[in-house]
């Protein structure tokens, strides 16, 4: 039945089909109470493709030659890419002051450090990590790699461009703004070239454990405010992937509203002076949470 706006209403069956299809693709769960949100966010896709109802759109996602590209676009429409530089400063302070010294000692021989920003959105977190590595003054002459991945190619393009406006910089101090950014226009800055050179970006669906664009294990993973999009089984699969990609003793940083209770016993909870983080145990399984 059409709205008085002329837009088609998503039926309960169409919602179920689209919800299950998106979940099967990427593990993102659209809750039952989000039917209207899905309808509102996917309607522009119907309009762009010249389709008249959500059943036709579902068949397009299933069978059209452009289905893969359109499915990625649909997922982009259903997810929120809200982030900004120096988000959750308490955890970043603990990372800089307590985790980085440990990693410096552990990797002193190889002089190599690798960090993964999983679900990096438009790049603010990955660049923040690179800035923290420079800020620490601990890794002069080291091989430093920060790798950001996301399921959205659109936000990855923005990340590679490295240009941001006031919203992304709302927690960036004036001294860091002057140190790590250059102005490129009114209310617009770009991350400095030497910081951008430390960071690479790649497309990755966290549900696809076989396509992680990382050749070797990493020393730390930032996966903050990403698990909230998944249901419990999908969270468990993602956590297993993160565990496998961490070196023994490697650190996992989640968002402050996230924890591993009833999800994974692989990681051990580490009580830092300034925050709590998770770590892959040096040997054997995790100590639980």
C-alpha positions as CSV (number, residue, x, y, z in Angstrom):
1,X,0.0,0.0,0.0
2,X,1.6,3.3,-1.0
3,X,2.2,6.1,1.5
4,X,0.6,9.5,0.7
5,X,4.1,10.4,-0.3
6,X,3.8,8.0,-3.2
7,X,6.5,5.8,-1.8
8,X,5.9,2.0,-1.5
9,X,5.5,0.6,2.0
10,X,7.7,-2.3,2.9
11,X,5.6,-5.4,3.7
12,X,6.5,-7.6,6.6
13,X,7.5,-10.4,4.2
14,X,9.7,-8.0,2.2
15,X,11.4,-6.8,5.4
16,X,12.1,-10.4,6.5
17,X,13.6,-11.3,3.1
18,X,15.8,-8.2,2.9
19,X,16.8,-8.4,6.6
20,X,17.8,-12.1,6.2
21,X,19.7,-11.4,2.9
22,X,21.7,-8.5,4.4
23,X,22.5,-10.7,7.5
24,X,23.7,-13.6,5.3
25,X,26.0,-11.2,3.4
26,X,27.7,-9.3,6.2
27,X,26.3,-10.4,9.6
28,X,24.6,-7.1,10.2
29,X,21.4,-7.6,12.0
30,X,18.5,-5.2,11.3
31,X,16.2,-5.6,14.3
32,X,12.5,-6.1,13.9
33,X,11.8,-2.7,15.3
34,X,13.9,-1.1,12.5
35,X,11.6,-2.0,9.6
36,X,10.7,1.7,9.1
37,X,14.4,2.6,9.2
38,X,15.2,0.0,6.6
39,X,12.3,1.2,4.5
40,X,13.4,4.8,4.7
41,X,17.0,4.2,4.0
42,X,16.5,1.8,1.0
43,X,13.8,3.8,-0.7
44,X,16.3,6.1,-2.4
45,X,17.9,2.9,-3.9
46,X,14.5,1.9,-5.4
47,X,14.2,5.4,-6.8
48,X,17.7,5.4,-8.2
49,X,17.1,2.0,-9.9
50,X,13.6,2.8,-11.2
51,X,12.0,0.1,-9.1
52,X,8.5,0.3,-7.8
53,X,8.5,-2.0,-4.7
54,X,10.8,-3.7,-2.3
55,X,10.0,-7.2,-3.7
56,X,11.5,-6.1,-7.0
57,X,14.5,-4.7,-5.2
58,X,15.0,-8.0,-3.3
59,X,15.0,-9.9,-6.6
60,X,17.5,-7.3,-8.0
61,X,19.8,-8.0,-5.1
62,X,19.5,-11.7,-5.6
63,X,19.7,-12.0,-9.4
64,X,20.8,-8.9,-11.2
65,X,24.2,-8.7,-12.9
66,X,24.9,-5.6,-10.7
67,X,23.7,-7.3,-7.5
68,X,27.1,-7.4,-5.8
69,X,27.7,-3.6,-6.2
70,X,24.1,-2.9,-5.2
71,X,24.3,-5.0,-2.1
72,X,27.4,-3.1,-0.9
73,X,25.4,0.1,-1.5
74,X,22.4,-1.2,0.5
75,X,24.7,-2.1,3.4
76,X,26.2,1.4,3.3
77,X,22.7,2.9,3.5
78,X,21.8,0.7,6.5
79,X,24.9,1.4,8.5
80,X,26.0,4.6,10.3
81,X,29.6,5.8,9.7
82,X,29.6,8.2,12.6
83,X,33.2,8.7,13.9
84,X,35.7,11.4,14.6
85,X,39.4,11.9,15.5
86,X,40.6,11.1,19.0
87,X,37.3,9.4,19.9
88,X,37.2,7.9,23.4
89,X,40.3,9.7,24.7
90,X,40.6,7.7,27.9
91,X,41.3,4.5,26.0
92,X,43.6,6.3,23.6
93,X,45.6,7.7,26.6
94,X,45.9,4.2,28.1
95,X,47.0,2.9,24.7
96,X,49.6,5.5,24.4
97,X,51.0,5.4,27.9
98,X,50.6,1.7,28.8
99,X,50.2,-0.4,25.7
100,X,52.7,1.2,23.4
101,X,55.6,0.9,25.9
102,X,54.9,-2.9,26.1
103,X,54.8,-3.2,22.3
104,X,58.0,-1.2,22.0
105,X,59.8,-3.6,24.4
106,X,58.3,-6.7,22.7
107,X,59.2,-5.7,19.2
108,X,62.5,-4.0,19.9
109,X,64.4,-6.6,17.9
110,X,62.1,-6.5,14.8
111,X,61.5,-2.8,15.1
112,X,58.2,-3.4,13.4
113,X,54.7,-2.5,14.6
114,X,51.4,-3.4,12.8
115,X,47.9,-2.2,13.9
116,X,44.6,-2.9,12.3
117,X,41.6,-0.5,12.5
118,X,38.7,-2.9,11.7
119,X,35.6,-1.2,10.6
120,X,37.5,2.0,10.1
121,X,34.8,4.0,8.4
122,X,36.1,7.2,6.8
123,X,39.6,6.8,8.4
124,X,39.5,9.0,11.5
125,X,40.4,6.2,13.8
126,X,43.3,4.8,11.7
127,X,44.8,8.2,11.3
128,X,44.4,8.9,15.0
129,X,46.4,5.7,15.8
130,X,49.1,6.8,13.4
131,X,49.3,10.2,15.1
132,X,49.5,8.5,18.5
133,X,52.5,6.5,17.3
134,X,54.2,9.6,16.1
135,X,53.2,11.5,19.3
136,X,54.8,8.8,21.5
137,X,58.3,9.4,20.1
138,X,59.1,5.7,20.7
139,X,59.3,4.4,17.2
140,X,61.8,6.5,15.3
141,X,63.2,4.5,12.4
142,X,60.7,1.6,12.9
143,X,58.5,0.0,10.3
144,X,55.1,1.3,11.3
145,X,51.9,0.1,9.5
146,X,48.3,1.1,10.3
147,X,45.8,-0.7,8.2
148,X,42.1,0.3,8.0
149,X,39.4,-1.9,6.6
150,X,35.7,-1.3,6.1
151,X,32.8,-3.0,4.2
152,X,31.9,0.4,2.6
153,X,33.9,1.3,-0.5
154,X,32.4,4.8,-0.3
155,X,33.8,5.6,3.1
156,X,37.1,4.0,2.1
157,X,37.4,6.4,-0.7
158,X,36.9,9.2,1.8
159,X,39.5,7.7,4.1
160,X,42.1,7.6,1.3
161,X,41.4,11.2,0.5
162,X,42.0,12.1,4.1
163,X,40.0,15.4,4.1
164,X,37.7,16.3,6.9
165,X,35.4,19.0,8.2
166,X,34.5,20.3,11.7
167,X,32.4,17.3,12.8
168,X,35.3,14.9,12.4
169,X,37.6,17.3,14.3
170,X,35.4,18.1,17.3
171,X,37.7,16.3,19.7
172,X,41.0,17.4,18.1
173,X,43.0,19.9,20.1
174,X,44.4,23.0,18.5
175,X,47.9,21.8,18.8
176,X,47.2,18.5,17.1
177,X,45.2,20.3,14.4
178,X,48.3,22.4,13.7
179,X,50.7,19.5,13.9
180,X,49.0,16.8,11.8
181,X,46.7,18.6,9.4
182,X,47.0,21.2,6.6
183,X,44.2,23.5,5.6
184,X,42.8,22.9,2.1
185,X,39.7,25.2,2.1
186,X,37.2,26.9,4.4
187,X,36.5,24.6,7.3
188,X,38.3,21.8,5.5
189,X,41.7,20.2,6.4
190,X,43.7,17.2,5.1
191,X,45.8,14.8,7.1
192,X,49.5,15.6,6.7
193,X,51.2,13.5,4.0
194,X,53.7,11.8,6.4
195,X,50.8,10.6,8.5
196,X,48.8,9.4,5.5
197,X,51.9,7.5,4.3
198,X,51.7,5.4,7.5
199,X,48.1,4.3,6.8
200,X,46.7,2.0,4.1
201,X,43.1,1.1,3.5
202,X,41.4,-2.0,2.1
203,X,37.9,-3.3,1.5
204,X,36.8,-6.1,3.9
205,X,33.6,-7.8,5.0
206,X,34.3,-8.9,8.6
207,X,32.0,-11.8,8.0
208,X,34.4,-13.1,5.3
209,X,37.2,-14.7,7.4
210,X,39.1,-15.8,4.2
211,X,39.5,-12.4,2.7
212,X,41.3,-10.3,5.3
213,X,43.7,-8.0,3.4
214,X,46.4,-8.5,6.0
215,X,49.3,-10.8,5.1
216,X,50.5,-11.3,8.6
217,X,49.4,-10.9,12.2
218,X,49.0,-7.6,13.9
219,X,50.1,-6.3,17.3
220,X,46.8,-4.5,18.1
221,X,43.3,-4.3,16.7
222,X,41.0,-1.3,17.1
223,X,37.4,-2.6,16.5
224,X,35.4,0.0,18.3
225,X,31.6,0.4,18.0
226,X,31.5,-2.1,15.2
227,X,30.2,-5.2,17.0
228,X,27.0,-3.3,17.9
229,X,25.8,-4.0,14.3
230,X,26.0,-7.8,14.7
231,X,24.0,-10.4,16.6
232,X,25.7,-12.7,19.0
233,X,26.6,-15.5,16.6
234,X,28.1,-13.0,14.1
235,X,30.0,-11.2,17.0
236,X,31.5,-14.5,18.0
237,X,32.7,-15.2,14.4
238,X,34.2,-11.7,14.1
239,X,35.9,-12.1,17.5
240,X,37.4,-15.4,16.4
241,X,38.8,-13.6,13.3
242,X,40.3,-10.9,15.4
243,X,41.8,-13.4,17.7
244,X,43.4,-15.3,14.8
245,X,44.9,-12.1,13.3
246,X,46.5,-11.0,16.6
247,X,49.9,-12.0,17.6
248,X,50.0,-13.8,21.0
249,X,50.0,-11.0,23.5
250,X,48.4,-8.6,21.0
251,X,45.7,-6.2,22.2
252,X,42.1,-5.7,21.2
253,X,40.4,-2.4,21.8
254,X,36.6,-2.3,21.7
255,X,34.3,0.6,22.2
256,X,33.5,1.6,25.8
257,X,30.0,0.3,25.6
258,X,31.2,-3.1,24.3
259,X,32.4,-6.2,26.2
260,X,33.0,-9.9,25.6
261,X,30.7,-11.3,28.2
262,X,29.0,-14.4,26.9
263,X,30.7,-13.9,23.6
264,X,34.3,-15.1,23.8
265,X,36.6,-16.7,26.4
266,X,39.6,-16.5,24.0
267,X,40.8,-13.1,25.3
268,X,42.0,-12.0,28.7
269,X,40.8,-8.8,30.3
270,X,43.7,-6.5,31.1
271,X,43.3,-3.9,33.8
272,X,45.4,-0.9,32.8
273,X,45.7,2.1,35.1
274,X,43.6,4.2,32.8
275,X,41.2,1.7,31.2
276,X,40.3,-1.9,30.5
277,X,41.4,-3.6,27.3
278,X,41.4,-7.2,26.0
279,X,44.5,-9.2,25.0
280,X,45.2,-12.5,23.2
281,X,47.0,-14.6,25.8
282,X,50.7,-15.2,25.2
283,X,50.1,-19.0,25.2
284,X,47.1,-21.2,25.0
285,X,43.5,-20.1,25.3
286,X,42.0,-17.1,27.0
287,X,41.4,-16.6,30.6
288,X,37.8,-15.6,30.1
289,X,36.2,-12.4,31.1
